[in-house]
Amino acid sequence: MDRTTLSASLQGRNNLQFPAALRTQIEQEAGLTDEEIDILRLRARGMSAVQISMTLGEWCSVRTVERRIRKIKDKIIAMLAE
């Protein structure tokens, strides 16, 4: 997947589903925190923000998950801009 395709796919609603090899590269190069990596992986499995929130427990509300998804997308876009 080239940078243009990847960037376009990030414009969708909380879409963070990438091939495993690309996801691994993103995890290594985008400067994601451990929590962001957990959310990225759960989202990649097709889980909604509500499902992710329930999986992560009480400390992580749906709103927090949605905010972190936006931060993940921002970090990926910044990585692409380099």
C-alpha positions as CSV (number, residue, x, y, z in Angstrom):
1,M,0.0,0.0,0.0
2,D,1.5,3.3,-1.0
3,R,1.5,6.5,1.0
4,T,-1.4,8.1,-1.0
5,T,-3.6,5.0,-0.5
6,L,-2.7,4.8,3.2
7,S,-3.4,8.5,3.7
8,A,-6.8,8.2,1.9
9,S,-7.8,5.2,4.0
10,L,-7.2,7.3,7.1
11,Q,-9.8,9.8,6.1
12,G,-12.6,7.3,6.7
13,R,-14.5,7.1,10.0
14,N,-12.0,5.6,12.5
15,N,-10.7,3.2,9.9
16,L,-7.5,1.6,11.2
17,Q,-7.5,-1.7,9.4
18,F,-4.2,-2.4,7.6
19,P,-2.4,-5.5,6.5
20,A,-0.4,-7.0,9.4
21,A,3.0,-6.2,8.0
22,L,2.0,-2.5,7.5
23,R,0.4,-2.3,10.9
24,T,3.7,-3.6,12.4
25,Q,5.6,-0.9,10.6
26,I,3.2,1.7,11.8
27,E,3.5,0.5,15.4
28,Q,7.3,0.8,15.1
29,E,7.6,4.1,13.2
30,A,4.7,6.2,14.3
31,G,5.7,6.7,17.9
32,L,2.6,5.1,19.4
33,T,2.2,4.6,23.1
34,D,1.5,1.1,24.4
35,E,-2.2,2.0,24.9
36,E,-2.4,3.4,21.4
37,I,-0.9,0.1,20.0
38,D,-3.5,-1.9,22.0
39,I,-6.3,0.3,20.5
40,L,-4.8,0.0,17.0
41,R,-4.7,-3.8,17.3
42,L,-8.3,-4.0,18.6
43,R,-9.6,-1.7,15.9
44,A,-7.7,-3.7,13.3
45,R,-9.7,-6.7,14.5
46,G,-12.9,-4.8,13.6
47,M,-13.9,-3.8,17.1
48,S,-16.0,-0.6,17.5
49,A,-15.0,2.1,20.0
50,V,-17.7,0.8,22.4
51,Q,-16.3,-2.8,22.2
52,I,-12.7,-1.5,22.7
53,S,-13.8,0.5,25.7
54,M,-15.5,-2.5,27.2
55,T,-12.4,-4.6,26.6
56,L,-10.0,-2.1,28.1
57,G,-12.1,-1.7,31.2
58,E,-13.5,1.2,33.3
59,W,-10.5,3.5,32.9
60,C,-11.1,3.8,29.2
61,S,-14.4,5.4,28.2
62,V,-15.8,5.4,24.6
63,R,-14.9,9.0,24.3
64,T,-11.3,8.3,25.4
65,V,-11.1,5.5,22.8
66,E,-12.4,7.8,20.1
67,R,-10.0,10.5,21.1
68,R,-7.1,8.1,21.0
69,I,-8.1,6.8,17.6
70,R,-7.9,10.4,16.3
71,K,-4.4,10.7,17.9
72,I,-3.3,7.4,16.3
73,K,-4.5,8.7,12.9
74,D,-2.7,12.0,13.5
75,K,0.6,10.2,14.3
76,I,0.3,8.0,11.2
77,I,-0.3,11.0,9.0
78,A,2.7,12.7,10.6
79,M,4.8,9.6,9.9
80,L,3.7,9.7,6.2
81,A,4.6,13.4,5.9
82,E,8.3,12.7,6.8
